[in-house]
Amino acid sequence: LGQKLIHFDQVESTQEIGHQLASQGKPHGTVVIADAQGKGRGRMARNWHSPKGKGIWMSILLRPDLPPMRAPQLTLLAATVLAKMVREKTNLHPQIKWPNDLLIDHKKVSGILTEMQAEHDQIQYVVLGIGMNVNQQLNEIPQDIRHKASSLKIESGQEWDIQQTIQSILRLFENTYDSYVEQGFEQVKKEWEHFGYRIGEEVTISTMRREWQATLIGIEPDGALRARDKDGNEEKLYSAEIHWGE
Ligand code: BTN
């Protein structure tokens, strides 16, 4: 992974480049990194603030031999990799808000965007985007999200070496991915649940259709979120937003 690492000073979005490289037939493990993105994309059509040299803005091209329904597991895998990296390098307690927000001290430091192309019930490729706020100071976080977003520097009190951090992520990603391919999702699921945010606690869940209170139970073998509502009904969720404290 990252044997082929393509670096740009400035792009609109490393995701776009990832898709282009995929359609040119570039191999599994190709990595695109940019110092800055003009149009970084987040989940749910949000934008992702990607200022120059302040974070990790990268997309990894994967060509897993898997059916499309297993793609969400790759997102959870990536989130555990980021959590493991932070745990290895600091004495902070990273947590993962389902499905894939990396939080430190309740604030989002990193997000993952998984985009997939599939055909005949087989994944053609996945472009897995990782955005990680690394060296921003508080006043460099956009004001409207300052109450809920942070960076490694803000949380750890020290400046990070971005290149080294990328290498650590790629190394951990490769190990975790290889064991996932060989042994399946079970180990990743365990690790994810170790870092899982608000598991066992009551939260507000919202989907496009409704919003309700529920207790988070954990994740399913396929990566879905399991939650129990006030009446004791359990549900598997594939797409939802989780809130708390509102
Ligand atoms: C989210 O939490 O909403 C996901 C954010 C993903 C951002 C990364 S930055 C690198 C890659 N390129 C993009 O345009 N988005 C992802």
Residues whose N, C-alpha, C, O or C-beta is under 5 A from the ligand:
A	BS01	BTN	S13 T14 Q15 K39 G40 R41 G42 R43 W48 I56 W57 M58 S59 G111 I112 L113 G129 I130 G131
